[in-house]
Amino acid sequence: MSAYVIFIREETTDAEQLQQYAQKAPVARTGHDISRLAFYGQLDVLEGPSPEGVAILRFPDMAAARAWYDSPAYQEARQHRLQGAKFRMLLVEGSDVTPA
């Protein structure tokens, strides 16, 4: 069952660190089956505070998402993300139920 990683960037605190993350994160995706479903495009906030941006990545399953997240390459990139901005990051399992 597919799994989704959702990044919600609340506030940039160090643009230089975030740029370092932007350079390293694509390298960390190498060798992993990841689809970018949404990537910091235009957003329309329907409820709650507005984030700076949102990205949604799809993985084949929860284990694949965790393998990517726990990989040395992503953990190296992650340090720059944590220093560069306040994020919320979620791992959500998809549903196998097809809407009627």
C-alpha positions as CSV (number, residue, x, y, z in Angstrom):
1,M,0.0,0.0,0.0
2,S,1.4,3.4,-0.9
3,A,2.8,5.7,1.7
4,Y,3.2,9.5,1.6
5,V,5.7,11.8,3.2
6,I,4.3,15.3,3.7
7,F,6.6,18.3,4.3
8,I,5.0,21.4,5.7
9,R,7.5,24.3,5.8
10,E,6.3,26.8,8.4
11,E,9.1,29.3,8.4
12,T,12.5,29.7,6.8
13,T,15.1,30.6,9.4
14,D,18.4,30.3,7.4
15,A,18.1,30.5,3.6
16,E,21.7,29.4,3.1
17,Q,21.1,26.1,5.0
18,L,17.9,25.5,3.2
19,Q,19.7,26.0,-0.1
20,Q,22.2,23.3,1.0
21,Y,19.3,21.0,1.8
22,A,17.8,21.7,-1.7
23,Q,21.1,20.6,-3.2
24,K,21.5,17.4,-1.1
25,A,17.9,16.2,-1.0
26,P,17.7,15.1,-4.7
27,V,20.9,13.1,-4.3
28,A,19.2,11.3,-1.3
29,R,16.3,10.3,-3.5
30,T,18.6,8.4,-5.8
31,G,17.9,4.6,-5.7
32,H,14.5,5.1,-4.0
33,D,11.2,4.7,-5.8
34,I,9.8,8.2,-5.0
35,S,7.1,10.2,-6.9
36,R,6.8,13.9,-6.3
37,L,3.1,14.5,-6.2
38,A,3.2,18.1,-5.1
39,F,6.4,20.2,-4.6
40,Y,6.1,23.7,-3.2
41,G,3.6,24.9,-5.8
42,Q,0.8,27.3,-5.4
43,L,-1.4,26.6,-2.4
44,D,-4.8,27.8,-1.1
45,V,-5.2,27.6,2.6
46,L,-8.8,26.6,3.5
47,E,-8.3,26.5,7.2
48,G,-5.6,27.3,9.7
49,P,-2.4,29.3,9.4
50,S,-0.7,29.5,6.0
51,P,2.6,27.6,5.7
52,E,5.4,28.8,3.4
53,G,5.2,25.6,1.3
54,V,4.1,22.0,1.1
55,A,5.6,19.0,-0.6
56,I,4.1,15.5,-0.9
57,L,6.2,12.4,-1.9
58,R,4.7,9.0,-2.7
59,F,6.5,5.7,-1.8
60,P,5.5,2.1,-2.6
61,D,4.9,1.5,1.1
62,M,5.8,2.6,4.6
63,A,9.0,0.5,4.7
64,A,10.3,2.1,1.5
65,A,9.6,5.6,3.0
66,R,11.4,4.7,6.2
67,A,14.3,3.3,4.2
68,W,14.7,6.6,2.4
69,Y,14.3,8.7,5.6
70,D,16.8,6.6,7.5
71,S,19.3,6.5,4.7
72,P,22.7,8.1,5.4
73,A,22.3,10.4,2.4
74,Y,18.9,11.8,3.6
75,Q,20.1,12.0,7.2
76,E,23.0,14.2,6.0
77,A,20.6,16.4,3.9
78,R,18.1,16.5,6.8
79,Q,20.6,18.4,9.1
80,H,20.5,21.3,6.7
81,R,16.7,21.2,6.5
82,L,16.5,21.4,10.3
83,Q,18.9,24.3,10.5
84,G,17.3,26.1,7.6
85,A,13.6,26.1,8.5
86,K,10.8,25.0,10.8
87,F,9.1,22.1,9.2
88,R,6.4,19.6,10.1
89,M,7.0,16.2,8.4
90,L,4.5,13.4,8.3
91,L,4.6,9.8,7.1
92,V,1.1,8.6,6.2
93,E,0.0,5.2,5.0
94,G,-2.4,5.3,2.0
95,S,-5.7,3.7,1.8
96,D,-6.6,0.7,-0.3
97,V,-10.2,1.6,-0.3
98,T,-11.5,3.0,-3.6
99,P,-14.1,5.8,-3.2
100,A,-17.5,4.9,-4.4
